[in-house]
Amino acid sequence: MRMAAASALLPLLSGCRGSASAQLNGDLAERLRRNGVQDPNCEWCGARDAPDSVSSKAVLAAADEQGERISIAGTVFAADGKTPAPNTLIYLYHTDIYGIYGRRGEHSHGRYRAWVLTDSRGQYQFETIRPASYPDSTIAAHIHMTVTTETQREDWIDSILFDGDRFITQRERVVKKGGFDAVLKMEKNDKDVLYGVRNIKLD
């Protein structure tokens, strides 16, 4: 089963390289940032802050950071759930290993935040550490995500959750926004890194 899962993930990982690479710049960057939520009081958004250098791959946590390494890849599809959606900006962020976002001097979303831009196949990938649940809470550990396109305003989708987390409720297992199951079954690869697939369907 593990070998089959690894084989299924391989096209996604290889698809994030070479001719399918994506780069946010110029007019595209401006259009996507303009479609981000501009309200400075918005607590979940981040497209408006996207830097000019965004590609289909991102690393949120440096190799020397404490925590269990994870790698997540996926494909963003149009509303039909079949057509790949290139040039989709994904903003993501999560807590540290203690369940905390921003500490003193950091952005309110913390230092584990990044943007990825889907490539010509609609694919993206990011690496980070596994986040922790909020301190003294029963909220499952999660990774927040928003999606923005040239024609679609920034909106949140179901946060990534991790299968086996004792705090996941039945309600959270119901797909609400994003079109695919956001509760990921993570498996370790030959580099001892947990990996999973998070596909997304746009509204």
C-alpha positions as CSV (number, residue, x, y, z in Angstrom):
1,M,0.0,0.0,0.0
2,R,2.8,2.4,0.9
3,M,4.5,1.7,-2.5
4,A,1.3,2.3,-4.3
5,A,0.8,5.6,-2.5
6,A,4.4,6.6,-3.3
7,S,3.8,5.8,-7.0
8,A,0.7,7.9,-7.1
9,L,2.6,10.9,-5.6
10,L,5.6,10.6,-8.0
11,P,3.9,12.4,-10.9
12,L,2.9,15.3,-8.7
13,L,6.5,15.7,-7.4
14,S,8.1,15.4,-10.8
15,G,5.5,17.7,-12.3
16,C,6.6,20.5,-10.1
17,R,9.9,20.7,-12.0
18,G,11.1,21.5,-15.5
19,S,8.8,22.9,-18.1
20,A,5.9,22.9,-15.8
21,S,7.5,25.4,-13.4
22,A,5.6,28.5,-12.4
23,Q,6.8,31.9,-11.5
24,L,4.8,34.8,-10.1
25,N,5.9,38.1,-11.6
26,G,4.8,41.3,-13.4
27,D,1.2,41.8,-14.4
28,L,0.2,38.3,-13.1
29,A,1.5,39.1,-9.6
30,E,-0.4,42.4,-9.6
31,R,-3.6,40.8,-10.7
32,L,-3.5,38.1,-8.1
33,R,-2.6,40.4,-5.3
34,R,-5.4,42.7,-6.4
35,N,-7.8,39.8,-6.1
36,G,-6.6,39.1,-2.5
37,V,-8.7,40.3,0.4
38,Q,-7.6,43.9,1.0
39,D,-9.2,44.4,4.4
40,P,-6.4,44.9,6.9
41,N,-8.6,43.4,9.6
42,C,-8.9,40.1,7.8
43,E,-7.5,37.4,10.1
44,W,-7.1,34.5,7.6
45,C,-6.0,36.1,4.3
46,G,-2.6,36.7,2.8
47,A,-2.7,36.9,-1.0
48,R,-2.2,40.6,-1.0
49,D,1.2,40.1,0.6
50,A,2.5,37.6,-1.9
51,P,6.1,38.4,-2.9
52,D,7.2,38.6,-6.6
53,S,9.2,35.4,-6.3
54,V,6.6,32.7,-5.9
55,S,6.9,29.3,-7.6
56,S,5.1,26.0,-7.5
57,K,7.3,24.7,-4.7
58,A,7.9,26.2,-1.2
59,V,9.6,25.4,2.0
60,L,8.0,26.8,5.1
61,A,10.4,25.4,7.7
62,A,14.2,25.3,7.4
63,A,15.9,21.9,7.5
64,D,17.2,22.6,11.0
65,E,13.8,23.5,12.5
66,Q,12.5,21.3,15.3
67,G,9.5,19.1,14.4
68,E,8.6,16.2,12.1
69,R,9.2,16.9,8.5
70,I,6.2,16.7,6.1
71,S,5.8,17.1,2.4
72,I,2.5,17.8,0.7
73,A,1.7,18.0,-3.0
74,G,-1.5,18.3,-5.0
75,T,-3.3,19.5,-8.1
76,V,-5.7,22.4,-8.3
77,F,-8.7,21.8,-10.6
78,A,-11.3,24.1,-12.1
79,A,-14.9,23.9,-11.0
80,D,-15.4,20.7,-13.1
81,G,-12.9,18.9,-10.9
82,K,-11.0,17.6,-14.0
83,T,-9.4,20.6,-15.7
84,P,-6.0,21.6,-14.1
85,A,-6.0,25.3,-13.0
86,P,-2.5,26.9,-13.6
87,N,-1.5,30.2,-12.0
88,T,-3.6,29.6,-8.9
89,L,-2.0,31.4,-5.9
90,I,-2.2,29.4,-2.7
91,Y,-1.4,31.0,0.6
92,L,-0.8,28.7,3.6
93,Y,0.3,29.0,7.2
94,H,0.3,27.0,10.4
95,T,1.4,26.9,14.0
96,D,4.8,25.8,15.4
97,I,5.4,22.6,17.4
98,Y,3.8,24.2,20.5
99,G,0.6,25.2,18.7
100,I,1.6,28.9,18.5
101,Y,1.4,31.2,15.4
102,G,3.2,34.5,15.7
103,R,5.5,35.3,18.5
104,R,6.9,38.7,19.4
105,G,8.3,40.4,16.3
106,E,6.7,37.9,13.9
107,H,3.7,38.2,11.6
108,S,0.4,37.2,13.3
109,H,0.4,34.0,11.2
110,G,3.8,33.1,12.5
111,R,7.0,32.3,10.6
112,Y,5.6,29.1,8.9
113,R,3.8,30.9,6.1
114,A,4.3,30.8,2.4
115,W,2.8,31.2,-1.1
116,V,2.8,28.7,-4.0
117,L,1.7,29.3,-7.6
118,T,0.4,26.2,-9.5
119,D,2.3,25.3,-12.6
120,S,1.0,24.6,-16.1
121,R,-0.4,21.3,-14.8
122,G,-2.1,22.9,-11.9
123,Q,0.3,21.3,-9.5
124,Y,2.1,22.6,-6.3
125,Q,4.2,21.2,-3.5
126,F,5.4,22.4,-0.1
127,E,7.6,21.1,2.7
128,T,7.4,22.1,6.3
129,I,7.1,20.6,9.8
130,R,3.9,19.0,11.2
131,P,2.1,21.7,13.2
132,A,0.7,21.2,16.7
133,S,-2.8,21.8,18.1
134,Y,-3.4,25.0,20.0
135,P,-2.3,24.9,23.6
136,D,-4.9,23.5,26.0
137,S,-7.5,23.0,23.2
138,T,-9.3,20.2,21.5
139,I,-8.8,21.7,18.0
140,A,-7.1,19.4,15.6
141,A,-3.7,20.4,14.2
142,H,-4.1,22.0,10.8
143,I,-2.6,24.0,8.0
144,H,-4.7,27.0,6.8
145,M,-5.0,27.6,3.0
146,T,-6.5,30.2,0.8
147,V,-6.8,30.2,-3.0
148,T,-6.8,33.2,-5.4
149,T,-7.0,33.2,-9.2
150,E,-7.1,36.0,-11.8
151,T,-10.9,35.7,-11.9
152,Q,-11.7,34.5,-8.4
153,R,-11.3,36.5,-5.3
154,E,-9.2,35.1,-2.4
155,D,-11.2,32.6,-0.3
156,W,-10.4,30.1,2.4
157,I,-10.7,26.4,1.8
158,D,-10.9,23.5,4.3
159,S,-7.7,23.4,6.3
160,I,-5.4,20.4,5.9
161,L,-5.9,17.9,8.8
162,F,-4.0,14.8,9.6
163,D,-5.8,11.4,9.8
164,G,-5.3,9.9,13.2
165,D,-5.5,13.2,15.1
166,R,-7.8,12.4,18.0
167,F,-9.3,15.9,17.9
168,I,-10.8,15.5,14.4
169,T,-14.6,15.6,14.6
170,Q,-17.1,14.0,12.2
171,R,-18.2,17.5,11.1
172,E,-14.6,18.3,10.0
173,R,-14.6,15.2,7.8
174,V,-17.3,16.7,5.7
175,V,-15.9,18.5,2.6
176,K,-17.1,22.1,2.7
177,K,-14.7,24.2,0.6
178,G,-12.0,22.8,-1.7
179,G,-13.8,19.9,-3.3
180,F,-11.7,17.1,-2.0
181,D,-11.0,15.4,1.3
182,A,-8.7,17.6,3.4
183,V,-8.0,14.9,6.0
184,L,-4.7,13.5,4.8
185,K,-3.4,10.0,5.3
186,M,0.3,10.7,5.7
187,E,2.9,8.0,5.0
188,K,6.7,8.1,5.3
189,N,8.9,8.0,2.3
190,D,12.4,6.5,2.0
191,K,13.8,9.7,3.4
192,D,11.7,9.3,6.6
193,V,9.5,12.3,5.7
194,L,5.7,12.2,6.0
195,Y,4.0,12.9,2.7
196,G,0.4,13.3,1.6
197,V,-1.7,14.6,-1.3
198,R,-4.1,17.6,-1.0
199,N,-6.0,18.2,-4.2
200,I,-8.3,21.3,-4.6
201,K,-11.3,22.1,-6.7
202,L,-12.1,25.7,-7.3
203,D,-15.7,27.0,-6.9
